[in-house]
Amino acid sequence: MKKTFSTLVAICGLSLIFACKPNSGGKQTDKANNVSVSIEPPAKTDFKEGEIQVSITTPGSKLGELFGKVDPAKGNIKAQMEKIAKSLSPAEQAELQAESEKNGMMNLAVLMLPIRSVIYVKGDAATAKFDAVTYHGENYINQQKKEGLMYVKSQNSSKEATIRYSGDMLKKMASTDIDSKAYNITPTKETEIIDGYLCTKNVYTLKNPAKKSESINGIPGTSGKVYKLEVWSSKQIPLALNFVHPLYVEEKAGIMKILIQYEQDSKFRILYQFSSVKSRPVTEAEMTIHQTAKVMDFEKSEMAAGLALFGIILGM
């Protein structure tokens, strides 16, 4: 039970952070080293305050493509999903079924991925507001004060919850913490300009990949480990933003893009990326999140807070 709960925490953390096409600068290939490098300098000043649009996609995933067709602005997400499901051909249904069986628990990660997402940044504080198929979420983090507040509400019922977390709970609640010691970290010469900001790439590969025997009943995606990460970071982006990513990676610069591969033998991946970064004054209303009358303390009631969170996110 404890292992199952830890797995759900990891999957839930992935969904609780944060959607605009990636906007990269020019790139060319360094044939000698077979890497992609930037051909233009960063065009923007250091980012300190403003609005960030976030894109989360699942390259090569049929299920991810279907969810990408949902528009939260049109309302009634459940009705949109039913309409999309009815439009599938028998061949598409068969493809979706085969993918679902192969991905195992990773299907839950796709189901919970936010469809639309925005982050507001002001100094050491950041507020993320996002919509997924089953829930609406808002997450505030102050990195200097080491405190955060999260609000989630069901898209299909009146269920809602607010959870406070601080100190050592910051990494645990805001994201899934990646232990750098468990990975071989390979710096690369590859660079990319993401919406005007120059990023360099590091690759994290798990030293001891999970075996099927470590997964719950051998189901893919339940080992609680991430096999590989490709991380792009920029010195022009605040370090505080690393706490609002789907995975906390201890980089020395602000992360703008992460490609996540959970299983060594699976092609299923999740691509998280800043798609638009705009420096502008941020209002108090944008930084403020909703709160329920009762606020749960994650440190004091971790199990109760986690179960309340899961119930809303999983549409229960």
C-alpha positions in Angstrom: 0.0 0.0 0.0 2.8 2.4 0.9 4.5 1.7 -2.5 1.2 2.2 -4.4 0.7 5.5 -2.5 4.2 6.7 -3.3 3.6 5.9 -7.0 0.4 7.9 -7.0 2.2 10.8 -5.4 4.8 10.7 -8.2 2.1 10.6 -10.9 0.0 13.2 -9.2 3.0 15.5 -8.8 3.6 15.3 -12.5 0.0 16.4 -13.2 -0.1 19.2 -10.7 2.0 21.8 -12.3 0.8 22.8 -15.5 -0.3 24.3 -22.7 0.9 27.0 -27.3 3.4 25.5 -29.6 7.1 25.5 -28.7 8.7 28.7 -30.0 12.4 28.1 -30.5 15.0 30.2 -32.0 17.2 29.2 -35.0 19.3 26.1 -34.7 21.9 24.3 -36.8 23.7 21.0 -36.6 27.4 20.8 -35.5 28.3 17.9 -37.8 31.7 17.3 -36.1 30.0 16.6 -32.7 26.5 15.6 -34.2 24.7 18.1 -31.9 22.2 20.9 -32.4 23.6 24.4 -31.5 22.1 27.8 -31.4 22.9 30.2 -34.3 21.7 33.4 -32.6 22.3 35.1 -29.2 19.5 35.5 -26.7 17.3 38.4 -27.6 15.8 39.0 -24.1 17.0 40.4 -20.8 17.0 38.2 -17.6 13.4 37.2 -16.7 12.3 38.5 -13.3 8.6 39.2 -13.6 5.9 38.3 -16.1 3.8 35.5 -17.6 4.8 32.1 -18.9 2.7 29.9 -21.1 3.5 26.2 -20.7 3.1 23.3 -23.2 2.9 19.7 -22.0 2.7 17.1 -24.8 3.2 13.3 -25.2 5.3 12.8 -28.4 4.1 9.7 -30.3 1.1 9.1 -27.9 -2.3 8.6 -29.5 -4.0 9.2 -26.2 -2.1 12.4 -25.7 -3.1 13.6 -29.2 -6.8 13.1 -28.4 -6.6 15.1 -25.2 -4.8 17.8 -27.1 -8.1 18.3 -29.0 -10.0 19.4 -25.9 -10.4 23.1 -25.4 -11.2 24.1 -21.7 -12.4 27.6 -23.0 -15.4 25.8 -24.6 -16.5 24.4 -21.2 -17.9 20.9 -20.4 -14.7 19.0 -20.9 -16.5 15.7 -20.2 -18.9 16.3 -23.2 -16.0 17.2 -25.4 -14.2 13.9 -24.5 -17.3 11.9 -25.3 -17.7 13.6 -28.6 -14.0 12.9 -29.5 -14.4 9.2 -28.4 -17.4 8.7 -30.7 -15.5 10.1 -33.7 -12.8 7.5 -33.5 -12.6 4.9 -36.3 -12.3 1.2 -35.4 -8.6 1.3 -36.4 -8.0 4.3 -34.1 -9.8 2.5 -31.2 -7.7 -0.6 -31.7 -4.5 1.6 -31.8 -5.6 3.4 -28.6 -6.4 0.1 -26.9 -2.9 -1.4 -27.7 -1.2 1.8 -26.5 -3.1 1.8 -23.3 -2.2 -1.8 -22.5 1.5 -1.2 -23.2 1.7 2.1 -21.2 0.1 0.7 -18.1 0.0 3.2 -15.2 1.4 5.9 -17.5 -2.1 6.3 -18.9 -3.0 8.0 -15.7 -0.3 10.5 -16.2 -1.8 11.4 -19.6 -5.3 11.6 -18.2 -4.1 14.1 -15.6 -1.9 16.3 -17.8 -3.1 19.9 -17.8 -4.6 20.9 -21.2 -4.1 24.6 -20.6 -1.5 26.2 -18.2 0.0 29.6 -17.3 2.6 30.7 -14.7 2.8 34.2 -13.2 6.2 35.2 -11.7 7.0 38.0 -9.4 10.4 38.0 -7.6 10.8 34.8 -5.6 7.1 33.9 -6.0 5.3 32.0 -8.7 1.7 31.1 -9.3 0.6 28.4 -11.7 -3.1 28.1 -12.9 -4.1 25.1 -15.0 -7.0 23.0 -16.3 -7.0 19.2 -16.9 -9.8 16.9 -18.0 -10.9 16.1 -14.4 -9.8 19.1 -12.4 -8.8 22.8 -12.2 -5.7 23.6 -10.2 -3.8 26.6 -8.8 -0.4 26.4 -7.1 1.5 29.3 -5.4 5.1 28.9 -4.3 7.4 31.4 -2.6 10.9 30.0 -2.9 12.6 32.5 -0.5 10.1 31.8 2.3 10.0 28.1 1.5 6.2 28.0 1.5 3.4 27.0 -0.9 -0.4 26.8 -1.2 -2.3 24.6 -3.6 -6.0 24.7 -4.6 -7.7 22.0 -6.7 -11.4 21.7 -7.8 -13.2 18.9 -9.6 -14.4 19.7 -13.2 -17.3 17.4 -12.7 -18.5 18.1 -9.1 -18.3 20.6 -6.3 -15.4 18.9 -4.6 -12.4 21.2 -3.8 -9.5 21.3 -1.5 -6.7 23.7 -0.4 -3.4 22.4 0.9 -0.5 24.3 2.6 3.1 23.1 2.5 6.4 24.5 3.6 10.1 23.8 4.4 11.1 20.2 3.4 7.6 19.6 2.0 8.3 22.2 -0.8 10.0 19.7 -3.1 7.8 16.8 -2.1 4.5 18.5 -2.6 5.4 20.8 -5.5 6.9 18.1 -7.7 8.7 14.8 -7.8 12.2 15.2 -6.4 14.9 13.7 -8.6 17.9 12.4 -6.6 20.9 13.5 -8.7 23.1 10.9 -7.0 21.0 8.1 -8.6 21.8 9.4 -12.2 24.7 9.6 -14.6 24.6 13.3 -15.6 26.0 14.1 -19.0 26.5 17.8 -20.0 26.2 18.3 -23.8 27.2 20.9 -26.3 23.7 21.1 -27.6 21.9 24.5 -27.1 18.5 25.8 -28.0 16.9 29.2 -27.9 13.4 28.9 -26.3 11.4 32.1 -26.9 14.5 34.2 -26.9 16.4 32.6 -24.0 19.6 30.6 -24.6 19.4 27.1 -23.0 22.0 24.4 -22.6 21.2 20.7 -22.3 22.1 18.0 -19.7 21.0 14.4 -19.9 20.2 12.4 -16.8 20.2 8.6 -17.1 19.3 6.3 -14.2 22.3 4.3 -13.0 20.2 1.3 -12.0 17.1 1.1 -14.2 14.0 -0.4 -12.7 13.3 -4.0 -13.4 9.8 -5.4 -14.0 10.0 -7.1 -10.7 10.2 -3.7 -9.0 6.9 -2.6 -10.6 3.5 -3.3 -9.0 2.4 -6.7 -10.6 4.8 -5.9 -13.4 2.7 -3.0 -14.7 4.7 -0.4 -16.7 5.2 2.9 -14.9 4.7 1.7 -11.3 8.3 1.4 -10.2 8.3 5.0 -9.0 11.5 5.7 -11.0 12.3 7.9 -14.0 14.7 6.3 -16.4 15.9 9.3 -18.4 15.6 13.1 -18.4 16.7 15.6 -21.0 16.9 19.0 -19.3 17.3 22.4 -21.0 18.1 25.3 -18.6 18.9 29.0 -19.0 20.9 31.3 -16.7 18.4 34.1 -17.6 15.5 32.2 -15.9 15.1 32.3 -12.0 16.0 29.2 -10.1 12.8 29.5 -8.1 10.8 28.3 -11.1 12.5 24.9 -10.9 10.1 24.2 -8.0 7.0 24.4 -10.2 8.1 21.9 -12.8 6.7 18.4 -12.9 10.0 17.1 -11.6 12.4 18.9 -9.3 15.9 18.7 -10.8 18.8 20.4 -9.0 20.2 22.4 -12.0 22.3 25.6 -11.6 20.0 27.5 -13.9 16.3 28.0 -14.5 14.8 25.0 -16.4 12.7 25.8 -19.5 12.2 22.3 -21.0 12.2 18.7 -19.8 11.8 15.5 -21.8 10.8 12.7 -19.5 11.1 9.0 -20.2 9.8 6.8 -17.4 10.7 3.3 -18.7 13.9 2.1 -20.4 12.0 -0.2 -22.8 9.1 2.2 -23.5 8.8 4.9 -26.1 6.3 6.8 -24.0 7.6 10.3 -23.1 6.3 13.5 -21.7 7.6 16.9 -23.0 7.3 19.9 -20.7 8.3 23.2 -22.1 7.9 27.0 -21.7 6.2 28.0 -25.0 5.9 31.7 -24.3 7.8 33.9 -21.8 6.6 37.6 -21.5 8.2 40.1 -19.2 5.5 42.4 -17.9 4.1 43.7 -14.5 2.1 41.0 -12.8 -1.1 41.9 -10.8 -2.0 40.8 -7.3 -5.1 39.0 -8.7 -2.9 37.0 -11.0 -0.6 35.9 -8.1 -3.6 35.1 -5.8 -5.2 31.6 -5.8 -8.6 30.4 -4.6 -8.9 29.0 -1.1 -11.5 26.9 0.7 -12.6 27.7 4.2 -10.6 24.7 5.5 -6.9 24.6 4.6 -5.1 21.3 5.1 -1.5 21.1 6.3 0.5 18.7 4.2 3.2 18.2 6.8 0.8 17.4 9.6 -1.7 15.4 7.6 0.2 14.0 4.6 -2.0 11.0 4.0 -5.3 12.8 4.4 -4.2 15.7 2.2 -2.9 13.2 -0.4 -6.1 11.2 -0.5 -8.2 14.4 -0.8 -6.0 15.5 -3.7 -6.1 12.1 -5.5 -9.9 11.9 -5.1 -10.4 15.2 -7.0 -7.7 14.7 -9.6 -8.8 11.1 -10.4 -12.4 12.3 -10.7 -13.6 10.2 -7.8 
